[in-house]
């Protein structure tokens, strides 16, 4: 459930950033999402 909330917040942030032409916010959001997914699922693969 928390995963869906986090993804929804990032999607909203990306849409808002695109509308405001603030591309660096999109980059930051994607980095946060990738880091989150890496720590959550990547550690199980090791």
N, C-alpha and C positions, 0 to 999 in steps of 0.2 A: 504494500500500500504506500509506503514511504517512497519507493522507487517511482511510482506513478506521479506522486505529488512533486518530487524533485524534477522529473522530466517535464511535467506541465509548466512548472515555474520557469525552467530554462527556455522552453518553447515560447512562452509569453514574453520573456526578456528578449529573445531573438527577434520576434515579430516587432516589438516596441523599438528595438534598436534599428531595425531595417527602416521602419517608418520615420525614425528620427535621423537616419543616415549615420548612426554611431556604430561603425563597423568594429571598433576595438572591443565593444561590449560583447559582440557576438563571439569574438576570438576568446575572450576571457571565459564566457559561459561554456564554450566547447572544451576548453582546457580543463575547467572544473569538472565537467561531465566525464571526460575521458579519464581524469585522475580518479574520480569516484568509482567508475566502472572497473578501472585497473586494480584499485585496492580491494574492491569487493569480490571480483571474480578472478583476477589475476593471481592473487595469493593462493587460491585453491589449486591452481594449475601447477604451481611450483612443487 
